[in-house]
Amino acid sequence: MSLPPEKASELKQIIHQQLLKMDVHGRIREVLAETIREELAPEHQQLSTEDLIKALRQRGIIDDVMKELKFVTDVNEKERTSAPKPSTHFVDRNPPVLKKTNIDPTRRYLYLQVLGGKAFLEHLQEPEPLPGQICSTFTLCLHFRNQRFRSKPVPCACEPDFQDGFLLEIHKDSLGDGSKMVDATTMLSICDPVHMVLIKTDTFGETTLVASYFLEWRSVLAAENGVTNVAVELLGVGSESKVSVGVLNIRLEMYPQLSKTFSSEITSTQFALERQKTAEKERLFLVYAKQWWREYLQIRPTHNTRLVKIFAQDENGVNRPVCSYVRPLRAGRLLDTPRQAARFVSVLGHERAPVIGGGGGKQEQWCTLLAFLCRNKGDCEDHANLLCSLLLGFGLEAFVCVGTKAKGVPHTWVMTCGSDGTITFWESLTGHRYIHRPINPDDPPLVEQPKPLYPYRTIGCIFNHQKFLGNCQPSDAVEVCVFDLHDESKWKPMSGEAIKSVCPPGATSSVPPFPPLCASTVDAAVTSNEIEVQLRILVSEHRKDLGLSTVWDDQLSYLLSPALAAYELERTTGVSAGNEEFQDAVRRAVPEGHTFKGFPIHFVHRNARRAFATCLRSPFCEEIICCRGDQVRLAVRVRVFTYPESACAVWIMFACKYRSVL
């Protein structure tokens, strides 16, 4: 039987791959060398093919290859003849498991394919990455109607090789009709866009927000055969929000196919009407906000200097009402308590929005929630908005506070009002909580006043998803501020109706819906072990450079675990527990006449080299790592605590014990 040339070359390629997988070539070379060495005289170095085949058969290599091949038998062929018909391809014993997606034939889906990118000119000069070389990567994150997706990372290039498909379910909001398949008319009224965020990860694992784009997917409703190709131009973020960073080629396809499609005039008319309605609502809110601000300034001229923030720019440079950055967010089963939520927010990285050039000015950029979560770091405003949303989800009356801390530095934090009137401040960057007790400036000098422990100095306004209140008390100092929010002589409110008109729910606005939180993909035990092994190597190398030997005490390292668990518990709950057992275990592990020293430190990244460099800057830690003495034993323990969105709290403890020689 003769095969066509393309089939023959394909078969050769498959055979070649199988032989490579079994390292048959290497084994043949070994047999060849052995046969020449053992069976041939030194003067006769010629070896025929028959000799080689004979040697391979004797050593069982040919039998091994034949065993590795599985032959697929055709059922009909077996009935006709007893000889099985060999297949034209090899079947792997452990075939790769393809991830299957359950497609419900009664539901409607949008299949979004990303078919490569082009014109990412910032990466024009970047060389092709060598195989196995670590390089910077692009990752595309998507959110659509409570569904989140993430592409495979691709190397940064002028034409990044994105080849990914995402199956987005288009479902109805109303529970009564939730089981019915959505028709074209209903889909045309679903104005939620597909939010796409492009993240760049450098070779050190640092993430940068490259672009944030809202894709209008409903153009597919007017496409022939329910398929359309779109070239999406991505613009930069912050100060580069008008600059193109690249183009993505996207293919949209409806599944199952629509029985009827709209004309392009109908879809474009719908989009124009929505834009007009949104623009009108935003215009009316702007008129109202200007009027509110004029009234606020008339109360007291000094109000002009207070930090009263009604609008804030997002990553795309779009001005949005601050109330739209907050809404109740439920974390499902990922977070159990408000304090755990505060801990989660605090372990997300803190980074100010980048500024091009000097001047020391702060670039304002309040990120949308998806951009903040995908980048895993943001400014204090992003942290405060997320924490406030989570606390609202837990049923608390929470507000974001805008004001200043020491030296007049602008800052945002979160406040909750208890049903008994207790005011609690939550610092979103650290997870710390402070009870607010106001000082009464009219009290006589002898009356003892509470000393504020919080770092906040002034407060200009507070807001959540339903309320906005400007501080109109004689002084905006936090320590004398009274948080009686119903007293309009102290707090000037905005109209709830006006806020509702531009903030979800109920607003046909340009404000993106909130994405759900994702569970961590980090394996805490494996990551802890990896960092610990790397730190041991770094410590040993550092001591070797100093001419010191290193002896590790595994038992002492293990004994440090309870302390690290107690530190994290204290950060989360404010309760310290288990310290007595830890101290007792250490006393028993350290012999009489020996000294024990320990140094715990906390990080929110998983880079062992960076952590080690930071530890060495501490004189206490450096003293332990570079310890000299008699019978020096070193210990290190790493404990990674995982949180949603793959955020991590990393605790490291270095310790040593040695004989005190005085």
Residue pairs with C-beta under 8 A, 6 or more apart in sequence:
3 11
3 88
7 88
11 88
11 89
14 89
14 90
15 90
18 68
18 69
18 90
19 25
19 65
22 64
22 65
22 68
24 61
24 65
27 61
28 52
28 56
28 61
31 52
31 55
31 56
31 59
31 61
32 47
32 52
32 55
34 55
35 47
35 51
35 52
35 55
36 45
36 47
39 51
39 55
40 47
53 62
56 62
57 63
68 93
69 90
70 90
70 91
70 93
71 84
71 86
71 87
72 87
72 91
73 84
73 85
74 85
77 84
77 85
78 84
101 167
103 109
103 167
103 255
105 256
106 179
106 181
107 169
107 170
107 171
107 181
108 169
108 170
108 171
108 181
108 182
108 187
108 254
108 255
108 256
109 167
109 168
109 169
109 170
109 254
109 255
110 144
110 167
110 168
110 170
110 217
110 220
110 252
110 253
110 254
110 255
111 165
111 166
111 167
111 168
111 252
111 253
111 254
111 255
112 142
112 165
112 166
112 167
112 168
112 194
112 217
112 250
112 251
112 252
113 164
113 165
113 166
113 250
113 251
113 252
113 253
114 140
114 151
114 162
114 163
114 164
114 165
114 166
114 248
114 249
114 250
115 162
115 163
115 249
115 250
115 251
116 159
116 160
116 161
116 162
116 163
116 248
116 249
117 138
117 159
117 160
117 162
117 246
117 247
117 248
117 249
118 158
118 159
118 246
118 247
118 249
119 158
119 159
119 244
119 246
119 247
120 156
120 157
120 158
120 159
120 160
120 245
120 246
121 158
121 246
122 245
123 156
123 157
123 158
123 160
124 158
126 136
126 156
126 157
126 158
128 157
129 135
129 155
134 203
135 155
135 156
135 203
136 155
136 156
136 200
136 201
136 202
136 203
137 153
137 154
137 155
137 156
137 200
137 201
138 153
138 154
138 155
138 156
138 160
138 162
138 198
138 199
138 200
138 210
139 150
139 151
139 152
139 153
139 154
139 198
139 199
139 201
139 374
140 150
140 151
140 162
140 164
140 196
140 197
140 198
140 199
140 248
141 148
141 149
141 150
141 151
141 196
141 197
141 198
141 199
141 370
141 374
142 148
142 149
142 150
142 151
142 166
142 168
142 194
142 195
142 196
142 197
143 149
143 194
143 195
143 197
143 370
143 512
143 513
143 515
144 168
144 192
144 193
144 194
144 195
144 217
145 168
145 169
145 170
145 171
145 190
145 192
145 513
146 513
146 515
146 516
147 168
147 169
148 515
148 516
148 518
149 166
149 168
150 374
151 162
151 164
152 164
153 201
154 160
154 161
154 162
155 161
156 200
160 246
162 248
167 255
168 194
168 217
170 182
170 187
170 190
171 178
171 182
172 178
172 180
172 182
172 186
182 190
184 221
184 258
184 260
184 261
184 262
187 218
187 221
188 218
188 221
188 262
188 266
188 267
188 270
189 270
190 218
191 274
191 508
192 513
193 214
193 215
193 216
193 217
193 512
194 214
194 215
194 217
195 212
195 213
195 214
195 215
195 368
195 370
195 512
195 515
196 211
196 212
196 213
196 214
196 215
196 232
196 248
197 209
197 211
197 212
197 213
197 370
197 371
197 374
197 375
198 209
198 210
198 211
198 212
198 213
198 234
198 245
199 207
199 208
199 209
199 210
199 374
199 375
200 207
200 208
200 210
201 207
201 208
202 208
204 607
204 610
205 605
205 606
205 607
207 374
207 375
207 376
207 377
208 375
209 237
209 315
209 367
209 371
209 374
209 375
210 234
210 236
210 237
210 245
211 234
211 235
211 236
211 237
211 245
211 246
212 237
212 314
212 315
212 316
212 368
212 370
212 371
213 232
213 234
213 235
214 512
215 230
215 232
215 250
216 271
217 252
218 267
218 270
218 271
219 228
219 230
219 252
219 267
220 226
220 227
220 228
220 252
220 253
220 254
221 254
221 258
221 261
221 262
221 267
222 261
222 262
222 263
222 264
222 266
222 267
223 252
223 261
224 261
225 257
226 253
226 254
226 257
226 258
226 261
227 251
227 252
227 253
227 254
228 251
228 252
228 253
229 249
229 250
229 251
229 252
230 249
230 250
230 251
230 252
231 247
231 248
231 249
231 250
232 247
232 248
232 249
232 250
233 244
233 246
233 247
234 244
234 245
234 246
234 247
234 248
235 241
235 242
235 243
235 244
235 245
235 316
236 242
236 243
236 244
236 245
237 315
237 316
237 365
237 371
238 315
238 317
238 353
238 354
238 363
238 365
239 355
239 356
239 363
241 315
241 316
241 317
242 317
274 508
277 508
278 508
278 509
278 510
281 501
281 502
281 507
281 508
281 509
282 502
282 509
282 510
284 498
284 501
285 321
285 498
285 501
285 502
288 494
288 495
288 498
289 310
289 311
289 321
289 494
289 498
292 310
292 470
292 492
292 494
293 308
293 310
295 492
296 303
296 308
296 470
296 472
296 492
297 303
297 304
299 472
299 492
300 472
300 474
303 470
303 472
306 458
306 460
306 461
306 470
306 471
306 476
307 402
307 403
307 404
307 410
307 458
307 459
307 460
307 461
308 402
308 460
308 461
308 470
308 471
309 322
309 402
309 460
309 461
310 321
310 322
310 468
311 319
311 320
311 321
311 322
312 319
312 320
312 322
312 325
312 364
312 366
312 381
313 319
313 320
313 364
313 365
313 366
314 320
314 365
314 366
314 367
314 368
315 365
315 367
315 368
315 371
318 510
320 366
320 510
320 511
321 499
321 502
321 503
322 366
322 400
322 402
322 463
322 468
323 463
323 464
323 465
323 466
323 467
323 468
323 499
323 502
323 503
324 465
324 502
324 503
324 504
324 509
324 511
325 366
325 381
325 385
325 400
326 385
326 388
326 389
326 392
326 400
326 463
326 464
326 465
327 389
327 392
327 465
327 503
327 504
327 505
327 514
328 389
328 392
328 393
328 465
329 369
329 386
329 389
329 390
329 392
329 393
329 514
329 517
330 393
331 341
331 390
331 393
331 517
331 644
332 516
332 517
334 517
334 519
334 644
335 341
335 344
335 390
335 517
335 643
335 644
337 394
337 573
338 390
338 391
338 394
338 396
339 431
339 433
339 572
339 573
339 574
340 572
341 387
341 390
341 391
341 394
342 387
342 391
342 426
342 428
342 431
342 433
343 431
343 571
343 572
343 643
343 649
344 390
344 643
344 644
344 647
345 383
345 386
345 387
345 390
345 428
345 431
346 383
346 427
346 428
346 429
346 430
346 431
346 571
347 604
347 643
347 647
347 648
347 649
348 372
348 376
348 377
348 378
348 383
348 386
348 604
348 645
348 647
349 376
349 377
349 378
349 604
349 605
350 377
350 378
350 379
350 380
350 383
350 429
351 377
351 378
351 379
352 362
352 363
352 379
353 362
353 363
353 364
353 365
353 379
354 363
355 361
355 362
355 363
362 410
365 379
366 379
366 381
366 382
366 385
367 375
367 378
367 379
367 382
368 512
369 385
369 386
369 389
369 512
369 514
369 515
370 512
370 515
372 378
372 382
372 386
373 515
373 517
373 518
373 645
376 645
376 646
376 647
380 411
380 412
380 413
380 428
380 429
381 412
383 428
383 429
384 400
384 401
384 412
384 413
384 414
384 428
385 400
385 412
386 428
387 398
387 414
387 426
387 428
388 398
388 399
388 400
388 414
388 464
389 465
389 514
391 398
391 414
391 416
391 426
392 398
392 464
392 465
396 416
397 416
397 417
398 414
398 415
398 416
398 464
399 414
399 415
399 416
399 417
399 462
399 463
399 464
399 467
399 469
400 412
400 413
400 414
400 415
400 462
400 463
400 464
401 412
401 413
401 414
401 415
401 425
401 456
401 459
401 461
401 462
402 410
402 412
402 459
402 460
402 461
402 462
402 463
403 410
403 411
403 412
403 413
403 456
403 457
403 458
403 459
403 460
403 476
403 478
404 410
404 411
404 456
404 457
404 458
405 411
405 455
405 456
405 457
406 455
406 457
408 457
411 456
412 428
413 425
413 426
413 427
413 428
413 456
414 425
414 426
414 427
414 428
415 423
415 424
415 425
415 426
415 436
415 462
415 483
416 423
416 424
416 426
417 423
417 483
417 485
418 424
422 435
423 435
423 436
423 483
424 433
424 434
424 435
424 436
425 433
425 434
425 435
425 436
425 454
425 456
426 432
426 433
427 433
427 434
427 454
427 455
431 571
431 572
433 574
434 452
434 453
434 454
436 452
436 454
436 478
436 481
436 483
437 450
437 452
438 479
438 480
438 481
438 482
438 483
439 449
439 450
439 452
439 479
439 480
440 447
440 449
440 480
441 475
441 480
443 449
452 478
452 479
454 478
456 478
457 477
457 478
458 476
458 477
458 478
459 471
459 476
459 478
459 481
460 470
460 471
460 476
461 468
461 469
461 470
461 471
462 468
462 469
462 471
462 485
462 491
463 469
465 499
465 503
466 496
466 499
466 500
466 503
467 485
467 493
467 494
467 496
467 499
468 493
468 494
468 499
469 485
469 491
469 492
469 493
469 494
470 491
470 492
470 494
471 481
471 490
471 491
472 489
472 490
472 491
472 492
473 480
473 481
473 482
473 490
475 481
482 490
484 490
484 491
485 491
500 506
500 507
501 507
502 509
502 511
503 509
503 511
504 511
504 513
517 644
517 645
518 644
518 645
518 646
519 644
520 642
520 643
520 644
520 645
520 646
520 647
520 648
521 646
522 606
522 640
522 642
522 646
522 648
524 639
524 640
524 641
524 642
527 606
527 640
527 648
528 638
528 639
528 640
529 638
530 608
531 606
531 608
531 611
531 638
531 640
531 650
531 652
532 557
532 636
532 637
532 638
534 608
534 609
535 608
535 611
535 612
535 636
535 638
535 652
536 552
536 636
538 608
538 609
538 612
539 550
539 612
539 625
539 634
539 636
539 654
540 550
542 612
542 616
542 625
542 626
543 549
543 550
543 625
543 626
544 550
546 626
548 626
548 628
550 634
551 632
551 633
551 634
552 633
552 634
552 635
552 636
553 633
553 634
553 635
553 657
554 635
555 589
556 589
556 633
556 635
556 655
556 657
557 635
557 636
557 637
557 655
558 637
559 582
559 585
559 586
559 589
559 635
560 598
560 635
560 636
560 637
560 653
560 655
561 637
561 639
562 578
562 581
562 582
562 585
563 579
563 582
563 598
563 600
563 653
564 600
564 637
564 639
564 651
564 653
565 578
565 639
566 576
566 577
566 578
566 579
566 582
567 600
567 602
567 651
568 639
568 641
568 649
568 651
569 575
569 576
569 577
569 578
570 576
570 577
571 602
571 649
586 596
586 598
589 596
589 657
590 596
590 657
593 659
593 660
594 631
594 657
594 658
594 659
594 660
595 657
595 658
595 659
595 660
596 655
596 656
596 657
597 620
597 623
597 624
597 627
597 655
597 656
597 657
598 624
598 653
598 654
598 655
599 615
599 618
599 620
599 621
599 624
599 653
599 654
599 655
600 651
600 652
600 653
601 611
601 614
601 615
601 618
601 621
601 651
601 652
601 653
602 649
602 650
602 651
602 652
603 610
603 611
603 614
603 650
603 652
604 647
604 648
604 649
604 650
605 611
605 648
605 650
606 640
606 648
606 650
611 650
611 652
615 621
615 622
615 625
615 652
615 654
616 622
616 625
621 654
624 634
624 654
624 655
624 656
625 634
625 654
627 634
627 656
627 658
629 658
629 659
629 660
629 661
630 658
630 659
630 661
631 658
631 659
632 656
632 657
632 658
633 656
633 657
633 658
634 654
634 655
634 656
635 653
635 654
635 655
635 656
635 657
636 652
636 653
636 654
636 655
637 652
637 653
637 655
638 650
638 651
638 652
639 650
639 651
640 648
640 649
640 650
640 651
641 648
641 649
641 650
641 651
642 648
643 649
